[in-house]
Amino acid sequence: HIQPSAAQGFVAKPATLPDGTQDILNWDVVIPGKDGTIWENARIPMTMTFSEDYPNKPPICKFKLVGSTGKPLFHPNVYPSGKICLSLLDPDKGWKPSLTIKHLLVGIQSLLDEPNNQDPAQEEPFKAYKHNKAEYEQKVKAQVAMLRGV
């Protein structure tokens, strides 16, 4: 059960199974949008799925589909499935067994406002971010409005 800082708004804890026990391999997470960014006030729900090989292999991190839209988070580095494309989560790139859950959560939070154009995972937000920032920001803000207080 990790809360990097309640004041920062992060939540990360094992999921609760129907019988009330905790599933230590599947975590429910909330990533807060950074103050002063277009993600400010968002509370973005996510799952972290750990394998038996953790920490030798990174957890799979996926944002949940947004509200009743059934759509993935509008972000260049989020696959349509919600899976996050980030080098820290890639065993062949930036993953190291020494990385903590807190490192991952802060890295994911930073990625929200600092997309990696070299590694797009979703075409529409990638094109909007690259070619029409106003449209991109408008769509993000519309999602943020749905993600307040999740």
Backbone as CSV, one residue per row, in Angstrom:
resi,resn,N_x,N_y,N_z,CA_x,CA_y,CA_z,C_x,C_y,C_z
1,HIS,0.857,-1.170,0.000,0.000,0.000,0.000,0.898,1.226,0.000
2,ILE,1.008,1.886,-1.135,1.952,2.995,-1.250,1.211,4.272,-1.593
3,GLN,1.480,5.296,-0.818,0.972,6.613,-1.132,2.168,7.554,-1.079
4,PRO,2.778,7.880,-2.263,3.970,8.728,-2.263,3.785,9.971,-1.405
5,SER,2.650,10.570,-1.475,2.295,11.662,-0.583,0.823,11.933,-0.804
6,ALA,0.051,11.788,0.241,-1.383,12.026,0.105,-1.630,13.432,-0.422
7,ALA,-0.780,14.380,-0.031,-0.933,15.763,-0.480,-0.767,15.857,-1.996
8,GLN,0.055,14.983,-2.561,0.249,15.003,-4.009,-0.910,14.335,-4.745
9,GLY,-1.738,13.609,-4.035,-2.913,13.008,-4.640,-2.716,11.644,-5.272
10,PHE,-1.546,11.045,-5.118,-1.317,9.701,-5.652,-1.977,8.668,-4.746
11,VAL,-2.526,7.625,-5.360,-3.032,6.480,-4.613,-2.552,5.232,-5.344
12,ALA,-2.038,4.276,-4.599,-1.624,2.991,-5.180,-1.788,1.926,-4.113
13,LYS,-2.692,0.971,-4.375,-2.946,-0.064,-3.370,-3.429,-1.336,-4.056
14,PRO,-3.186,-2.468,-3.415,-3.676,-3.730,-3.985,-5.196,-3.692,-4.156
15,ALA,-5.660,-4.265,-5.263,-7.098,-4.337,-5.521,-7.752,-5.236,-4.477
16,THR,-9.004,-4.942,-4.174,-9.763,-5.760,-3.234,-10.621,-6.747,-4.020
17,LEU,-10.470,-8.006,-3.703,-11.241,-9.062,-4.362,-12.650,-9.135,-3.773
18,PRO,-13.592,-9.782,-4.475,-14.971,-9.873,-3.975,-15.078,-10.426,-2.554
19,ASP,-14.139,-11.309,-2.160,-14.209,-11.871,-0.807,-13.555,-10.967,0.241
20,GLY,-13.107,-9.778,-0.194,-12.530,-8.818,0.749,-11.025,-8.916,0.914
21,THR,-10.405,-9.950,0.336,-8.948,-10.064,0.440,-8.282,-9.164,-0.600
22,GLN,-6.988,-8.931,-0.393,-6.257,-8.068,-1.316,-5.496,-8.895,-2.342
23,ASP,-5.506,-8.409,-3.577,-4.792,-9.050,-4.680,-3.475,-8.305,-4.871
24,ILE,-2.392,-8.859,-4.335,-1.128,-8.120,-4.338,-0.496,-7.998,-5.724
25,LEU,-0.975,-8.751,-6.707,-0.430,-8.642,-8.062,-1.191,-7.647,-8.934
26,ASN,-2.351,-7.201,-8.476,-3.159,-6.238,-9.236,-3.495,-5.056,-8.343
27,TRP,-3.032,-3.884,-8.755,-3.214,-2.688,-7.936,-4.128,-1.689,-8.626
28,ASP,-4.902,-0.987,-7.809,-5.692,0.152,-8.261,-4.898,1.408,-7.942
29,VAL,-4.791,2.278,-8.926,-3.941,3.457,-8.814,-4.718,4.678,-9.285
30,VAL,-4.419,5.828,-8.684,-4.919,7.109,-9.183,-3.712,8.021,-9.363
31,ILE,-3.582,8.565,-10.572,-2.523,9.524,-10.881,-3.166,10.906,-10.926
32,PRO,-2.676,11.853,-10.118,-3.218,13.209,-10.198,-2.539,13.990,-11.322
33,GLY,-3.308,14.850,-11.993,-2.693,15.740,-12.973,-1.847,16.777,-12.244
34,LYS,-0.731,17.162,-12.854,0.162,18.154,-12.236,-0.477,19.530,-12.228
35,ASP,-0.312,20.237,-11.108,-0.772,21.623,-11.025,-0.076,22.453,-12.095
36,GLY,-0.803,23.436,-12.630,-0.219,24.335,-13.612,-0.120,23.752,-15.013
37,THR,-0.737,22.577,-15.237,-0.731,21.966,-16.573,-2.176,21.766,-17.024
38,ILE,-2.354,21.365,-18.280,-3.722,21.113,-18.763,-4.344,19.897,-18.078
39,TRP,-3.543,19.129,-17.359,-4.029,17.952,-16.632,-4.412,18.286,-15.189
40,GLU,-4.230,19.534,-14.784,-4.508,19.935,-13.401,-5.933,19.545,-13.006
41,ASN,-6.084,19.063,-11.787,-7.359,18.636,-11.183,-7.870,17.286,-11.680
42,ALA,-7.193,16.677,-12.642,-7.616,15.340,-13.084,-7.177,14.312,-12.045
43,ARG,-7.984,13.287,-11.892,-7.628,12.124,-11.068,-7.821,10.931,-11.987
44,ILE,-6.716,10.423,-12.499,-6.762,9.463,-13.593,-6.587,8.040,-13.055
45,PRO,-7.641,7.219,-13.166,-7.560,5.853,-12.652,-6.742,4.953,-13.577
46,MET,-5.996,4.068,-12.950,-5.068,3.218,-13.667,-4.962,1.887,-12.929
47,THR,-4.499,0.872,-13.632,-4.188,-0.399,-12.977,-2.706,-0.707,-13.178
48,MET,-2.139,-1.375,-12.197,-0.773,-1.898,-12.301,-0.884,-3.395,-12.079
49,THR,-0.387,-4.173,-13.035,-0.425,-5.622,-12.929,1.009,-6.131,-12.836
50,PHE,1.301,-6.763,-11.721,2.643,-7.281,-11.462,2.694,-8.758,-11.825
51,SER,3.817,-9.187,-12.389,4.002,-10.613,-12.669,4.735,-11.239,-11.487
52,GLU,4.799,-12.544,-11.503,5.558,-13.253,-10.464,7.045,-12.899,-10.562
53,ASP,7.466,-12.368,-11.719,8.872,-12.018,-11.944,9.234,-10.609,-11.473
54,TYR,8.266,-9.862,-10.929,8.574,-8.526,-10.414,9.525,-8.674,-9.221
55,PRO,10.585,-7.895,-9.093,10.914,-6.681,-9.837,11.814,-6.897,-11.052
56,ASN,12.066,-8.136,-11.436,12.896,-8.338,-12.627,12.189,-7.890,-13.901
57,LYS,10.864,-7.928,-13.891,10.061,-7.421,-15.007,9.172,-6.302,-14.473
58,PRO,8.959,-5.252,-15.286,8.126,-4.138,-14.822,6.648,-4.529,-14.761
59,PRO,5.875,-3.798,-13.970,4.430,-4.022,-13.995,3.848,-3.495,-15.309
60,ILE,2.704,-4.025,-15.692,1.970,-3.487,-16.841,1.058,-2.402,-16.288
61,CYS,1.196,-1.201,-16.814,0.415,-0.061,-16.338,-0.560,0.365,-17.424
62,LYS,-1.848,0.407,-17.056,-2.892,0.772,-18.016,-3.838,1.778,-17.388
63,PHE,-4.075,2.871,-18.113,-5.126,3.787,-17.697,-6.458,3.121,-18.002
64,LYS,-7.420,3.314,-17.108,-8.758,2.780,-17.356,-9.418,3.625,-18.445
65,LEU,-10.376,3.045,-19.157,-11.100,3.801,-20.174,-11.843,4.936,-19.483
66,VAL,-12.005,6.035,-20.205,-12.524,7.258,-19.594,-14.043,7.236,-19.484
67,GLY,-14.506,7.283,-18.241,-15.927,7.415,-17.942,-16.816,6.534,-18.798
68,SER,-17.941,7.100,-19.206,-18.907,6.346,-20.009,-18.555,6.387,-21.494
69,THR,-17.478,7.104,-21.855,-17.104,7.200,-23.270,-16.573,5.877,-23.801
70,GLY,-15.995,5.068,-22.910,-15.388,3.820,-23.349,-14.136,4.033,-24.175
71,LYS,-13.609,5.261,-24.136,-12.426,5.598,-24.926,-11.193,5.644,-24.036
72,PRO,-10.027,5.412,-24.645,-8.786,5.516,-23.872,-8.459,6.974,-23.586
73,LEU,-7.560,7.179,-22.661,-7.075,8.517,-22.374,-6.523,9.118,-23.664
74,PHE,-6.876,10.375,-23.937,-6.418,11.062,-25.144,-5.002,11.554,-24.893
75,HIS,-4.042,10.750,-25.308,-2.629,11.065,-25.065,-1.786,10.302,-26.088
76,PRO,-0.749,10.950,-26.645,0.069,10.292,-27.669,0.745,9.002,-27.211
77,ASN,0.992,8.854,-25.923,1.738,7.687,-25.437,0.871,6.691,-24.680
78,VAL,-0.429,6.692,-24.988,-1.353,5.726,-24.390,-2.006,4.940,-25.527
79,TYR,-1.812,3.630,-25.514,-2.402,2.770,-26.536,-3.925,2.765,-26.400
80,PRO,-4.646,2.405,-27.488,-6.110,2.321,-27.398,-6.596,1.427,-26.253
81,SER,-5.784,0.450,-25.852,-6.153,-0.436,-24.733,-6.010,0.261,-23.380
82,GLY,-5.335,1.417,-23.379,-5.047,2.112,-22.127,-3.625,1.886,-21.641
83,LYS,-2.928,0.910,-22.240,-1.550,0.621,-21.821,-0.664,1.835,-22.081
84,ILE,0.231,2.090,-21.124,1.090,3.265,-21.179,2.416,2.910,-21.843
85,CYS,2.803,3.729,-22.808,4.063,3.560,-23.526,5.085,4.511,-22.898
86,LEU,5.957,3.960,-22.059,6.943,4.754,-21.330,8.191,3.900,-21.157
87,SER,9.360,4.469,-21.439,10.599,3.678,-21.385,10.821,3.044,-20.012
88,LEU,10.403,3.729,-18.935,10.568,3.159,-17.590,9.840,1.827,-17.430
89,LEU,8.796,1.630,-18.232,7.981,0.416,-18.131,8.381,-0.652,-19.146
90,ASP,9.428,-0.374,-19.913,9.859,-1.286,-20.968,11.101,-2.053,-20.523
91,PRO,10.993,-3.385,-20.418,12.148,-4.163,-19.945,13.368,-4.040,-20.855
92,ASP,13.161,-3.649,-22.122,14.280,-3.511,-23.055,14.826,-2.087,-23.122
93,LYS,14.208,-1.163,-22.412,14.653,0.236,-22.472,15.046,0.728,-21.084
94,GLY,14.104,1.379,-20.390,14.476,2.057,-19.157,14.213,1.320,-17.854
95,TRP,13.578,0.135,-17.914,13.234,-0.570,-16.676,14.484,-1.057,-15.955
96,LYS,14.482,-0.827,-14.634,15.519,-1.384,-13.762,14.811,-1.927,-12.526
97,PRO,15.199,-3.099,-12.023,14.559,-3.650,-10.825,14.638,-2.726,-9.611
98,SER,15.580,-1.782,-9.621,15.719,-0.863,-8.483,14.675,0.254,-8.497
99,LEU,13.935,0.416,-9.597,12.916,1.469,-9.653,11.784,1.139,-8.682
100,THR,11.336,2.151,-7.971,10.241,1.960,-7.018,8.903,2.282,-7.675
101,ILE,7.834,1.890,-7.007,6.492,2.237,-7.472,6.381,3.759,-7.561
102,LYS,6.923,4.446,-6.572,6.868,5.915,-6.577,7.547,6.477,-7.825
103,HIS,8.724,5.942,-8.194,9.403,6.394,-9.420,8.472,6.255,-10.624
104,LEU,7.810,5.101,-10.721,6.931,4.848,-11.860,5.762,5.818,-11.888
105,LEU,5.134,6.027,-10.727,3.969,6.911,-10.683,4.341,8.340,-11.053
106,VAL,5.460,8.815,-10.531,5.907,10.178,-10.846,6.292,10.267,-12.328
107,GLY,6.921,9.221,-12.863,7.270,9.196,-14.283,6.040,9.235,-15.176
108,ILE,5.006,8.496,-14.795,3.755,8.490,-15.560,3.092,9.859,-15.472
109,GLN,3.098,10.457,-14.281,2.518,11.789,-14.128,3.249,12.794,-15.027
110,SER,4.566,12.723,-15.071,5.347,13.636,-15.913,5.056,13.417,-17.396
111,LEU,4.884,12.159,-17.794,4.591,11.849,-19.190,3.299,12.515,-19.657
112,LEU,2.321,12.647,-18.761,1.052,13.252,-19.154,1.276,14.598,-19.820
113,ASP,2.067,15.452,-19.174,2.269,16.805,-19.700,3.489,16.922,-20.609
114,GLU,4.277,15.864,-20.678,5.484,15.893,-21.515,5.506,14.655,-22.407
115,PRO,4.588,14.591,-23.395,4.534,13.410,-24.261,5.848,13.189,-25.010
116,ASN,6.102,11.933,-25.328,7.279,11.558,-26.100,6.849,11.356,-27.551
117,ASN,7.134,12.346,-28.400,6.741,12.260,-29.812,7.517,11.206,-30.586
118,GLN,8.587,10.687,-30.006,9.388,9.669,-30.689,8.781,8.275,-30.538
119,ASP,7.778,8.147,-29.679,7.233,6.826,-29.379,5.707,6.874,-29.282
120,PRO,5.023,7.302,-30.375,3.565,7.432,-30.294,2.873,6.071,-30.218
121,ALA,1.770,6.046,-29.490,1.017,4.811,-29.301,-0.424,4.946,-29.794
122,GLN,-0.852,6.191,-30.043,-2.227,6.444,-30.458,-2.182,7.575,-31.496
123,GLU,-2.671,7.301,-32.684,-2.484,8.217,-33.809,-3.166,9.578,-33.644
124,GLU,-4.451,9.593,-33.278,-5.172,10.869,-33.229,-4.544,11.860,-32.248
125,PRO,-4.288,11.477,-30.992,-3.661,12.450,-30.093,-2.241,12.824,-30.523
126,PHE,-1.520,11.887,-31.121,-0.165,12.182,-31.596,-0.219,13.279,-32.660
127,LYS,-1.103,13.118,-33.650,-1.213,14.122,-34.719,-1.680,15.460,-34.162
128,ALA,-2.659,15.432,-33.268,-3.153,16.684,-32.691,-2.051,17.379,-31.895
129,TYR,-1.323,16.628,-31.079,-0.252,17.216,-30.266,0.825,17.825,-31.157
130,LYS,1.144,17.138,-32.236,2.227,17.579,-33.116,1.810,18.738,-34.025
131,HIS,0.565,18.717,-34.514,0.162,19.667,-35.555,-0.892,20.687,-35.134
132,ASN,-1.615,20.437,-34.049,-2.690,21.352,-33.656,-2.824,21.340,-32.136
133,LYS,-1.900,22.041,-31.466,-1.857,22.043,-29.992,-3.183,22.494,-29.384
134,ALA,-3.841,23.478,-30.009,-5.105,23.986,-29.452,-6.157,22.875,-29.414
135,GLU,-6.254,22.103,-30.488,-7.212,20.987,-30.530,-6.837,19.937,-29.483
136,TYR,-5.558,19.629,-29.390,-5.080,18.655,-28.408,-5.465,19.093,-26.996
137,GLU,-5.147,20.342,-26.662,-5.437,20.844,-25.312,-6.927,20.855,-25.028
138,GLN,-7.733,21.196,-26.028,-9.190,21.208,-25.856,-9.698,19.798,-25.534
139,LYS,-9.197,18.797,-26.248,-9.648,17.419,-26.008,-9.172,16.911,-24.648
140,VAL,-7.953,17.267,-24.267,-7.454,16.865,-22.947,-8.310,17.505,-21.859
141,LYS,-8.586,18.796,-21.993,-9.383,19.496,-20.973,-10.784,18.897,-20.857
142,ALA,-11.359,18.452,-21.971,-12.677,17.806,-21.924,-12.588,16.499,-21.131
143,GLN,-11.493,15.751,-21.313,-11.325,14.526,-20.530,-11.065,14.845,-19.066
144,VAL,-10.267,15.871,-18.812,-9.975,16.253,-17.427,-11.274,16.566,-16.688
145,ALA,-12.205,17.222,-17.371,-13.490,17.549,-16.743,-14.215,16.275,-16.299
146,MET,-14.045,15.182,-17.054,-14.673,13.903,-16.685,-13.887,13.178,-15.596
147,LEU,-12.627,13.547,-15.423,-11.741,12.820,-14.509,-11.522,13.542,-13.184
148,ARG,-12.314,14.544,-12.899,-12.197,15.218,-11.600,-12.907,14.374,-10.564
149,GLY,-12.249,14.177,-9.465,-12.880,13.488,-8.341,-13.168,12.015,-8.566
150,VAL,-12.484,11.390,-9.529,-12.686,9.944,-9.777,-12.241,9.170,-8.552
